[in-house]
Amino acid sequence: MTTVQITLPDQLAQEAQRAGLLSPARLEQWIREELRARQLDTFFGALDRMAAIDDPAPMSPEDVAEEIARMRAGRRTHAST
């Protein structure tokens, strides 16, 4: 177990103590919630970046066949020179 010391203005510390916000269980809960929120922010940020990528439209089988034919024709032209 690790002990953490925080410094707060006296009035804030007193109010937080009265409200039960400085108990070890409450502080642990807050830290776990914050870590989870940050993980979710990171995850959704990655999803947003992925969604922003402008991928080319999927190629039809005909488009793929045409691209292969062009590539092969280019290789034949290059090999014959």
Residue pairs with C-beta under 8 A, 6 or more apart in sequence:
4 27
8 16
13 22
16 22
20 26
21 27
59 67
